[in-house]
Amino acid sequence: MLKVRVFRAIDYPEECMQYVNGHRKVLEAYGVTKVTSASVDWMYEPYAYLITVTSDDGDKVYGGCRIQLAGGSVPLPIESAINTMDTRIFDLVKRLQQQGGTGEFCGLWNSREVAGWGVGSIVLFRVVNAVLSQLPITTFMSFCAQTTFKNSSKTGYKILTEIGNQGTFYYPKEDLIATAMILEDPREQRSAHPEEREKIMHLRNNPVQTVVERGPKGEMLLDYDLRIRQARQYDNNLLLVK
């Protein structure tokens, strides 16, 4: 059985470093050494949240992803990634933030031990969308590699055609393409495929559950607790108050 948990990053530094080290190993295995979402600056401010998939005892991290909200002193990874290619990203993020809050789905990875089980792809896309109702946003972005574009589309994300080459960029290397995408209805999830929306809303309405998930390689038992854990309280401007 694997555990899926959600927590505010700044409150759980040890779990953050487990996630960071696992992500780096996966990137290095594919020859990628410079990805903005692999930075650790987000660990020190209260607007980043981690979702991890761990062993039953919590000692080993098999995968995870990050939710980062706009508005802190650290820019969103997509801003850092593409600002030299298209400066319009700054105005776009600012506008979305002013319209009710926005953020980014980033840092998605899974270890080779669970490759093919869906843990690092469709499962975490569903989990992220389910968790978004707990956060102060009205839109949500992702910067997808070619391998995650399909699952992003299935879970409701649409191409941000107003930046880049109709939303696409050569990133993180010249032979790789990444696509800027946006989820315009994180509350209602109406843009998701009906089957995916049903699974997303079931996770949202039942954040604590144990489910047998079926991936290409077979079945896996996942223990979900999608209630965001946090150890300290912060004000609405995301500054520490006590």
DRENBA-58059 format. One record per residue: x, y, z of N, C-alpha, C, O, CB in turn. Coordinates in steps of 0.2 Angstrom, whole numbers, plus 5000, padded with zeros to 4 digits. Glycine has a CB too. Layout:
N
XYZXYZXYZXYZXYZ...
//
This chain:
242
500449945000500050005000500450065000500950075004499550005006500250114996500650184996500150234999499550234998500850194989500550285002500150335005500150405001500750414998500350355012499650435000499650504996499450555001498950555004499150504990499850605002499750655007499950725004500250734999500250645013499650775008499650845005499850885011499550885017498950875002500350935011500550975016500851035014501151045008501050935021500851085018501151155017501951145018502151115023500951205022502251155012503051135012503451165018503851125021503251165006503351225020503751265024503751225031504151235035503551335025503151195033503051165039503351095040503451065045502351155041503651065034503850995034504550985030504550955025503350945032505051015033505651025029505950955027506250945022506151065033505950905032506250835031505850805025506150775020506150795037505250805025504850775019504950815013504950785007504050785021505050885013505250915007505950895004505950884998505350995009506450885008507050865006507050795003507350774998507550865011506650745006506550685003506250684995506450654991506050635007505750734995505450744988505950774983506050754978504850794989506350824986506850864981507350814979507550814973507150914985507650774983508150724982507850674977508250654972508450684988507250644977506950604973506850634966507050604961506350574975506650694966506550734959507250744956507250734950506250794961507750754959508350774956508650704953508950704947508850794961508550654956508850584954508450564947508750544943508750534959507850584947507450564941507650614935507750584930506650574942507750674937507950724931508650704929508750704923507950794934509050684933509750664931509750604927510150594922510250664937509350554929509350494925509150504918509250464913508850444928508750564916508550584910508950634906508850654901507850604910509550654910510050694907509850774908510050814904510150684900509350784912509050854913509350884919509250854925508250854913509750934919510050954925509851024927510051054932510850954924509451064922509251134924508451134922508251144917509651184920508051134928507351144927507151184933507351174939506951074928506751234931506651284937506251264942506251284948506251344933505751214941505351184946505751144951505551124956504851134943506451124949506851084954507251134959507551104963507351054950507151194958507351244963507051224970506551204971507251314961507451244976507151234982506951294986506851294992507651194987506951354982506751414986506051414989505951454994506851474981505651384986504951374988504851344995504351354998504551334983505351314997505351275004505251325009505051315015505951235005505451395008505551435014505051495014505051545018506251475013504551485010503951525010503251485011503251435008503951575004502751515014502151485015501651475010501051475011501851515021501851475004501351474998501451414994501151414988501351534994501851364996501951304992501751244996501851245002502751304990501451204992501151144995501451084991501551084985500351144995501551024995501850964992501350914992500950904997502450944995501250874987500950804987501450754986501750754981500350804981501450704991501950654990501550584990501050574993502450654996501950534987501750464987502250424990502850424987501550444979502150404996502650365000502450295001501950275000502750405006503050265004502850195006502450195012502350255015503550165008502150145014501650145020501950165026501650205030501450065021502650155027502950185034503250255033503450285037503550145036503150285027503350355025504050365024504350425023503150395031504450315024505250315024505450325017505950355016505550255027505050305012505350315005504750355001504150335001505450245002505050404997504550434993504650414985505150404983504750514993504050394983504050364976503850414971503950394965503550304976503650464973503450524968503050574971502950574977502950484962502950624967502550684970502550744965502650734959502850704976502250794968502150854964502150914969502050904975501650854959502050974966502051034970501451084967501351084961502651074970501151114972500651164970501051234973501151234979499951154974501151274969501451344971500951394969500751404963502151354967500751434974500351494973500751554971501251564973499951504979500451594967500751664965500651714971500151704975500451694958501151754971501051814976501651814981501651864985500451804980502051764981502651764986503251804983503151824977502851694988503751804986504351834984504751794978505151814975504851844989504551724978504851684973504351674967503751654968505051614976504551684961504051684955503851614954504151564956504351714949503351604951503151534949503651504944503951544940502451544945503751444944504251414940504151424932504651434929504151334941503551434930503451454923503651524921503951534916502651444921503651564926503851634925504651634925504951664920503751684931504951594929505751584928505951554922506451564919505951554935505551504920505751464914505651494908506151484904505251404914505151534907505051564900505151644899505051664894504351544898505251674905505251744904505751774899505651834897505451774911506351744898506851764893506551754886506751784881507451734894506051704885505751694879505151734877504951744872505651614878504751744883504151784882503951824889503751794893503551734880504151884889504051924895503251934897503151954902504351994894502851914892502151924893501951884899501351894902501751914887502351834901502151784906502051824913501551804917502651734907502451874914502351914920501651954921501351944926502951964921501451984915500852014916500251964916499751984919500752064909500351914913499851864913499751834920499151834923499951804908500251814924500151794930499851844935499451834939500851774933500151914934499851964938499151974937498751984942500252034936498851974931498151984930497751924933497251934936498051984922498051864932497651804935497651804942497151794946497951734933498151834945498151834953497651894955497351884960498851854955497651944951497152004953496451974952495952004955497352064949496351934948495651914946495351854951494851834951495651884939495751844956495551794961496051744964495851704968494951764959496651754961497151704964497351654958496851624955496951674970497951634958498151584953498751544956499051564961498351614946499051494953499551454955499851414949499551414944499451424961500251364951500551324946500651254949500851244954501151344943500451204945500551134946501251114943501351124937500051084942501751094947502451094945502851034949502551004953502851154946503451024946503850974950503550904950503750864955503950994957503250884945502950814945503450764943503850774938502350804940503450704947503950654946503750594949503350594954504650674948503950534946503950474950504550424949504850434944503250434947504650384954505250344953505150284948504550264947505450314960505650254946505650194942505250134945504950094941506350174939505250134952504950074955504250074954503850024954505050084963503950134953503150134952503050164945502450174943502850184957503450164940503350184933502850134930502950074931504050184929502350164927501850124923501250104928500750074925502150054921501250124934500650114938500250174938499650174941500950104945500350234935499950294935500050334941499750394941499250274935500550324945500550364951500850434950500650484952501050324956501350434945501650494943501350534938501550584936502350484941500750514936500450544930499750564932499550604935500450504924499250514929498550534930498350534937497850574939498150484926498550494942498350494949498550564952498050594955498750434953499150584951499250654954498950714951498850764954500050664954498750704944498350754941497650764944497450814946498250744933497350704946496750704949496750734956496350774958496450634949497350714960497450734967497450814967497150844971498050704970497950834963498050914962497350944961497150994965498550934957496950924956496350954955495850954961495450994962496050924949495850894964495450884970495650934976495150954979495450814972496250944977496550984982496351064981496351094986497250974983496351084975496251154973495751184977495751244978496251164966495151154978494651184982494751214989494451254992494051134982495351184992495551214998495951274998496251295003495951155002496151294992496551354991496251414988495751404984497151334986496551474989496251534987496451554980496851594978496451594991496151514975496251524968495651524964495151494966496751474965495651554958495151544953495351524946494951504942494751614952496051514945496351484940496951444942497151464947496451534934497151404938497751364939498151344933497851324928497551304944498851354933499251334927499651274928499751254933499651394926499851254922500351204922500851214916500651244911500051134922501451184916501951194911502151124909502551094912502551244913501751094904501851024903502351004898502451034893501150994901502650944900503050914895502650874890502050864892503650864898502950844885502550814880502250744883501650724881502950794874502550714888502350654891501750664896501350624897502850624895501650734898501050744903500550784900500050804903501350784909500650804893500150844890499450814890498950844891500350864883499450744888498750714887498350714894497750724894498850644885498750694899498350694906498150764908497650774911498850664911498550814906498350884908497750894904497250924907498950934906497650884898497050894894496450854897495950884897497150874887496550794899496050754901495750784908495150774909496250684902496150814912495950844918495750914918495650944923496450834923495650944912495351004911495751064909495551124908495051024917496451054908496851104907496851124899496751074895497551094909496851184897496851204890497451244889497751274893496251254889497651244882498251274880498251354881497751384879498451264873498751384884498751454885499051484878499651494878499251474891498651494873498951514867499151584866499451604861498351504862499051624871499251704871499951714873500251764872498851744876500351654874501051664875501451614871501151564869501251654883502051624870502451574866502251574859501951614856502451514870502351514856502151494850501551454850501451394850502651454846500951494851500251464853500351414859500051364859500051424846500751444864500751404870501351364871501451334876500151374871501751354866502251304866502951334866503051394864502251254860503451304870504151324870504651264870504451214871504151364877505251284868505751234868506051234875506351284877506351244863505851184879506051184886506051114889505551084887505651234890506551094893507151134896507751124891508251154892507351104903507651084886508151084881507851094874507251094873508551014881508351114869508051134862507751074859507351094854508651154858507851014861507450964857506850934861506550884859507950904857506650974866506050954870505551014870505751074870506250944878504950994870504351044869503951044875503750994878503951034863503851104878503351114884502851154882502851204878503751134890502251144885501651184883501351214890501251184895501151134880501251284889500951314894500151304894499851314889501051394894499851284900499151274900498851304906499151324911499051194900498151304906497751334911497151304913496751274908497651414910496951294919496351264921495951324923496051364928496451214927495351334920494951394921494451394926494151444928494751424914494251324928493751314932493951264938493651214938493151294929494451284942494651234947494151214952494151164955495251264951493651254953493051244958492551194955492451134958492751304960492351204949491851164946492151104942491751054941491451204941492751114939493051054935492651034929492650974927493150994940492251084926491751064921492151054914491951014910491251124919492751074914493151064908493551004908493850984902493651124907493550964913493850894913493450844909492850854909493950874920493750794907493350734904492850714909493050704915493850684901492250694907491750674912491950614917491850624923491150644909492350564914492550514919493050534924493150514930492850454915493550584921494050614926493750654931493950654937494550644922493250694929492950744933492550704939492650724945492350784930492250644937491950604942492450584948492350584954491550544939493050564945493550534950493850594954493950584960494150504946493950654951494150714954493750734960493950744966494350764950493050734958492550764963492450704969492350724974491950774960492550644967492550594972493050604977492950594983492550524969493650614975494250624979494150694983494250694989494950634975493850744980493750804984493250794989493350824995493550864979492750764988492150754993492350704998492050695003491550734989492850654997493050605001493750605002494150564999492750534999494050655005494750665005495150615008495750605007494950735008494850575013495150515016494850455014494250445015495150525024495250415010494950355008495550305005496050335004494450365002495350245005495850195002495550164996495050134997496050145008495950164991495650144984496150104980496750114981495450204980495950054977496350014972496350054966495850054962496049944971496850074964496950114957497250064952497650024954497450174958496950074946497250024941497650064936497350114933496649994937498250044934498650074930498850024924498649974924499350104933499250044919499450004914499749934916499749884913499950034909500149934922500449874925500049834929500249784932501149894928499449864931499049824936498749864941498649924940499449764939498549834947498249874952498749894958499249854959497749824955498549944961498949964967498550004972498050034970499550024964498649984978498250004984498450074986499050074988498149954990498050124986498250194988497850214994497250214993498250244982498250244999497850275005497950345004498450375005498250245011497350375003497350455002497150485009496650465012496850464997497450545010497250595015497450655012497950685012497550585022496950685008497050755005496850815008496850865005496650744998496750805015496750865019497350895020497850865022496350855026497450965018498150995019498351005026498051035030498051065015498950975027499250975034499651045034500051065029499650915035499651075040500051135041500151145049499751125053499751205038500751165050500951165057500851235060500851245066501651135058500851285056500751355058500251395054500051375049501451385058500051445057499551485054499851545051500351575053499051505059499551565045499851625041499251675039498651655039500151605035499351735038498851785036498651775029499051735025499051855038498251815027498051815020498551835015498451825009497451855019499051875017499551895013500151845013500751855010499851965015500051785016500551725016501151745020501651725018500751715009501051785025501651805029501551775036500951765038501651885030502051745039502051715046501751765051502051815052502651685048501251745055500951785060501051755067501051795072500251805058501151695067501251665074501451585073501651555078500551665078
//
